[in-house]
Amino acid sequence: MDTKELLKKVRKIEIKTRRLSDHVFGGEYHSTFKGRGMTFSEVRQYQFGDDVRNIDWNVTARYNEPFIKVFEEERELTMMLMVDISGSEFFGTDTQFKNEIVTEIAATLAFSAMQNNDKIGLILFSDEIELFIPPKKGKSHVLRIIRELIEHQPKSKKTDIAQALKYLTNVMKKKAIVFVLSDFITDSYKDTLKIVAGKHDVTGIRVYDKHEETIPNLGMVEMEDKETGELLLVNTASKGVRNSYYAYYRERVDYFEESFLKSGAGTLSCRVDESYVQKLLGYFKKR
């Protein structure tokens, strides 16, 4: 992809997701994710209805009239976007690939965090850590994150969520808001997730395509495993084959939901052909 085409794509995503974060998600994000507590801001004269517990007795004694302490929420937070860029993310049967929806969701979340003056960081992972961008503030930083989401070419097509979560614990010593965006067609991350969710505020966003759930009856079909590159001749006319595939797929979905639920983390599932806007809004409101 040349520079001109890349900038055009970045701009297109910025316009769409910035509008969403400005008009839809900004307030929801602020109310959903709280700061670390309340910090002292100033003292002012007591007004009717103020909480008497906040009276500053030293200042009151000095001026011989009541003054109270004013506190404000310590808002500054850090958001970490953990994005799966393995081979299975480059799958789509309708209008968009899964990775394109993932990019839009990540950009929307990043702009929402930027509105609240929070830091945003990025981890791109496959079965290795492909890229780490340390958390920073500002629009230029968010645009860099979007560029990497669009442009980065994965070294590997495989997935290892557990390794990515371990890496997060090494680079993020303070509590962060963590969004893990993946199709979660994998397992063996439950124990690591429990440790990470004990320290950070974690949400798993599963992005999937409806045609991944079942195999249609199309007779003998050559299929490619996106993560291994292996070509397989599959008899889709066999009910047993279709049932086995569906059972395998449901096993992975159940593992995802159970792992996040038991660790105290949040979950959200977005189908490629559905509105992720409504899903995100619903999730924020439920929280």
C-alpha positions as CSV (number, residue, x, y, z in Angstrom):
1,M,0.0,0.0,0.0
2,D,1.5,3.4,-1.0
3,T,1.5,6.4,1.3
4,K,-1.3,8.2,-0.5
5,E,-3.6,5.2,-0.3
6,L,-2.7,4.6,3.4
7,L,-3.4,8.2,4.4
8,K,-6.7,8.1,2.5
9,K,-7.8,5.0,4.5
10,V,-6.6,6.5,7.8
11,R,-8.6,9.6,7.1
12,K,-11.7,7.6,6.1
13,I,-11.6,5.7,9.4
14,E,-10.9,8.8,11.4
15,I,-13.9,10.6,10.0
16,K,-16.3,7.7,10.7
17,T,-15.0,6.7,14.1
18,R,-14.3,10.2,15.4
19,R,-17.9,11.1,14.7
20,L,-19.1,8.1,16.7
21,S,-16.8,8.8,19.6
22,D,-17.7,12.5,19.6
23,H,-21.5,12.1,19.5
24,V,-22.2,8.7,20.8
25,F,-19.5,7.1,23.0
26,G,-17.7,10.0,24.6
27,G,-20.1,10.4,27.6
28,E,-20.7,6.7,27.9
29,Y,-17.0,6.0,28.0
30,H,-16.5,8.6,30.7
31,S,-19.3,7.3,32.9
32,T,-18.3,3.7,32.4
33,F,-14.6,3.9,33.2
34,K,-13.9,5.8,36.4
35,G,-10.7,7.5,37.5
36,R,-8.5,6.3,40.4
37,G,-10.4,8.4,42.9
38,M,-11.1,12.0,44.0
39,T,-8.3,14.6,44.4
40,F,-8.4,18.0,46.1
41,S,-9.1,20.8,43.7
42,E,-9.7,24.1,45.8
43,V,-11.5,25.6,48.7
44,R,-14.5,27.9,48.4
45,Q,-17.1,29.6,50.6
46,Y,-19.7,27.3,52.0
47,Q,-23.1,27.3,50.2
48,F,-26.4,26.1,51.3
49,G,-26.7,22.4,50.6
50,D,-22.9,21.6,50.7
51,D,-21.8,18.5,52.6
52,V,-20.7,19.7,56.1
53,R,-18.2,16.8,56.1
54,N,-16.2,18.7,53.5
55,I,-15.7,21.9,55.6
56,D,-12.1,22.9,55.9
57,W,-11.8,23.9,59.5
58,N,-8.4,25.5,59.3
59,V,-9.5,28.0,56.5
60,T,-12.9,28.5,58.3
61,A,-11.1,29.5,61.5
62,R,-8.8,31.8,59.7
63,Y,-11.6,33.8,57.9
64,N,-14.2,33.3,60.6
65,E,-16.7,32.0,58.0
66,P,-17.3,28.5,56.6
67,F,-15.2,27.2,53.7
68,I,-15.3,23.8,52.1
69,K,-12.9,21.6,50.2
70,V,-13.8,20.9,46.6
71,F,-12.7,17.6,45.1
72,E,-12.7,16.4,41.5
73,E,-12.4,13.0,39.9
74,E,-8.8,12.0,39.1
75,R,-9.7,11.1,35.5
76,E,-6.4,10.2,33.9
77,L,-6.5,6.6,32.8
78,T,-4.6,4.3,30.4
79,M,-6.3,2.3,27.7
80,M,-4.5,-0.6,26.1
81,L,-5.8,-2.1,22.9
82,M,-4.7,-5.7,22.3
83,V,-5.5,-6.6,18.7
84,D,-5.2,-10.1,17.2
85,I,-3.8,-9.8,13.7
86,S,-3.4,-13.6,13.0
87,G,-4.5,-15.2,9.7
88,S,-8.1,-15.9,10.8
89,E,-8.8,-12.2,11.2
90,F,-8.4,-11.8,7.4
91,F,-11.7,-13.5,6.7
92,G,-15.0,-12.2,5.5
93,T,-17.8,-13.3,3.3
94,D,-20.0,-10.2,2.9
95,T,-18.9,-6.6,2.8
96,Q,-15.9,-6.5,5.2
97,F,-13.2,-8.6,6.7
98,K,-13.1,-9.2,10.5
99,N,-9.9,-7.2,10.8
100,E,-11.6,-4.1,9.2
101,I,-14.3,-4.1,11.8
102,V,-11.7,-4.7,14.5
103,T,-9.8,-1.6,13.2
104,E,-13.0,0.5,13.3
105,I,-13.9,-0.6,16.9
106,A,-10.3,0.0,18.1
107,A,-10.3,3.5,16.5
108,T,-13.6,4.4,18.1
109,L,-12.4,3.3,21.5
110,A,-9.1,5.2,21.0
111,F,-10.9,8.5,20.1
112,S,-13.3,8.1,23.0
113,A,-10.3,7.7,25.4
114,M,-8.6,10.7,23.7
115,Q,-11.7,12.8,24.4
116,N,-11.3,12.1,28.0
117,N,-7.5,13.0,27.9
118,D,-6.5,9.4,28.6
119,K,-3.4,7.6,27.3
120,I,-3.8,5.0,24.6
121,G,-1.4,2.1,23.9
122,L,-1.5,-0.7,21.3
123,I,-0.3,-4.3,21.3
124,L,-0.6,-6.2,18.0
125,F,-0.2,-9.9,18.4
126,S,-0.3,-13.3,16.6
127,D,1.4,-16.1,18.3
128,E,4.1,-13.5,19.1
129,I,4.1,-9.9,19.9
130,E,4.1,-8.2,16.5
131,L,4.2,-4.5,17.7
132,F,4.0,-2.6,21.0
133,I,3.2,1.1,21.0
134,P,3.5,2.5,24.6
135,P,0.6,4.6,25.9
136,K,0.5,8.3,25.0
137,K,-2.0,11.1,24.6
138,G,-3.1,13.1,21.6
139,K,-4.6,12.9,18.2
140,S,-1.3,12.3,16.3
141,H,-0.7,9.3,18.5
142,V,-4.2,7.9,17.9
143,L,-3.7,8.4,14.1
144,R,-0.4,6.4,14.4
145,I,-2.3,3.6,16.1
146,I,-4.8,3.5,13.2
147,R,-2.0,3.5,10.6
148,E,-0.5,0.5,12.2
149,L,-3.8,-1.3,12.4
150,I,-4.3,-0.8,8.7
151,E,-0.7,-1.2,7.5
152,H,1.1,-3.7,9.7
153,Q,1.9,-7.0,8.0
154,P,1.9,-9.9,10.4
155,K,5.0,-12.1,10.6
156,S,2.9,-15.1,11.7
157,K,-0.6,-16.3,10.9
158,K,-1.1,-18.2,14.2
159,T,-2.6,-17.0,17.5
160,D,-1.5,-17.1,21.1
161,I,-3.7,-15.0,23.4
162,A,-2.0,-16.2,26.6
163,Q,1.4,-15.0,25.5
164,A,0.0,-11.6,24.6
165,L,-1.7,-11.3,28.0
166,K,1.6,-12.2,29.7
167,Y,3.4,-9.5,27.7
168,L,0.8,-7.0,28.9
169,T,1.5,-7.8,32.6
170,N,5.2,-7.2,31.9
171,V,4.8,-3.8,30.3
172,M,1.8,-2.4,32.2
173,K,2.6,-2.1,35.9
174,K,-0.3,0.2,36.8
175,K,-4.0,-0.6,36.3
176,A,-5.3,-0.1,32.8
177,I,-8.5,-0.4,30.8
178,V,-7.8,-3.3,28.4
179,F,-9.7,-4.3,25.3
180,V,-8.8,-7.6,23.7
181,L,-10.1,-7.7,20.1
182,S,-10.0,-11.1,18.5
183,D,-12.2,-13.8,17.0
184,F,-11.1,-16.0,19.9
185,I,-11.0,-19.2,17.8
186,T,-8.4,-20.6,20.2
187,D,-8.1,-21.6,23.8
188,S,-5.5,-22.1,26.6
189,Y,-5.6,-18.5,27.9
190,K,-8.1,-19.0,30.8
191,D,-5.5,-19.0,33.6
192,T,-3.4,-16.1,32.3
193,L,-6.6,-14.1,31.8
194,K,-7.6,-14.6,35.4
195,I,-4.3,-13.1,36.6
196,V,-4.5,-10.1,34.2
197,A,-8.2,-9.4,35.0
198,G,-7.3,-9.3,38.7
199,K,-5.2,-6.3,38.1
200,H,-6.7,-4.6,35.0
201,D,-10.2,-3.7,33.8
202,V,-10.5,-6.2,30.9
203,T,-13.0,-6.6,28.1
204,G,-12.9,-9.2,25.4
205,I,-14.5,-8.1,22.1
206,R,-15.2,-11.1,19.9
207,V,-15.5,-10.2,16.2
208,Y,-16.9,-13.0,14.0
209,D,-18.5,-13.7,10.6
210,K,-21.8,-15.6,10.5
211,H,-20.4,-18.0,7.9
212,E,-17.8,-19.2,10.4
213,E,-20.5,-20.7,12.6
214,T,-21.6,-23.5,10.3
215,I,-20.5,-25.1,7.1
216,P,-23.1,-25.2,4.3
217,N,-23.7,-28.4,2.3
218,L,-21.6,-27.7,-0.9
219,G,-20.3,-31.2,-1.5
220,M,-16.5,-31.7,-1.7
221,V,-14.8,-28.4,-1.1
222,E,-11.1,-27.4,-0.8
223,M,-10.6,-25.2,2.3
224,E,-7.6,-23.3,3.6
225,D,-6.8,-23.0,7.3
226,K,-6.0,-19.3,7.5
227,E,-3.6,-19.8,10.4
228,T,-1.6,-22.7,9.1
229,G,-2.0,-22.3,5.3
230,E,-2.9,-26.0,5.1
231,L,-5.3,-27.0,2.3
232,L,-7.9,-29.6,3.2
233,L,-10.5,-31.4,1.0
234,V,-13.7,-31.4,3.1
235,N,-16.8,-33.3,2.4
236,T,-19.4,-30.7,3.4
237,A,-22.2,-33.0,2.2
238,S,-21.5,-35.2,5.3
239,K,-23.8,-34.3,8.2
240,G,-21.2,-35.7,10.6
241,V,-18.5,-33.3,9.3
242,R,-20.9,-30.3,9.6
243,N,-21.9,-31.3,13.1
244,S,-18.3,-31.8,14.2
245,Y,-17.3,-28.4,12.8
246,Y,-20.2,-26.7,14.6
247,A,-19.3,-28.5,17.9
248,Y,-15.7,-27.3,17.6
249,Y,-16.8,-23.7,16.9
250,R,-19.2,-23.6,19.8
251,E,-16.6,-25.1,22.1
252,R,-14.3,-22.1,21.3
253,V,-17.1,-19.6,21.8
254,D,-18.2,-21.2,25.1
255,Y,-14.5,-21.2,26.3
256,F,-14.3,-17.5,25.5
257,E,-17.5,-16.6,27.4
258,E,-16.7,-18.8,30.4
259,S,-13.1,-17.7,30.7
260,F,-13.9,-14.0,30.7
261,L,-17.0,-14.5,33.0
262,K,-15.1,-16.5,35.6
263,S,-12.2,-14.1,35.6
264,G,-14.5,-11.1,36.3
265,A,-13.8,-9.6,32.8
266,G,-16.4,-8.2,30.4
267,T,-17.4,-9.7,27.1
268,L,-18.9,-8.4,23.9
269,S,-19.6,-10.3,20.6
270,C,-19.9,-8.4,17.3
271,R,-20.9,-10.0,14.0
272,V,-19.3,-8.5,11.0
273,D,-22.6,-7.7,9.3
274,E,-24.2,-6.2,12.5
275,S,-23.8,-2.7,14.0
276,Y,-20.9,-2.6,16.4
277,V,-22.2,0.8,17.5
278,Q,-25.3,-0.6,19.2
279,K,-23.3,-3.5,20.7
280,L,-20.7,-1.1,22.2
281,L,-23.4,1.3,23.5
282,G,-25.3,-1.5,25.0
283,Y,-22.2,-2.8,26.7
284,F,-21.3,0.6,28.2
285,K,-24.8,1.2,29.5
286,K,-24.9,-2.3,31.1
287,R,-21.7,-1.6,32.9
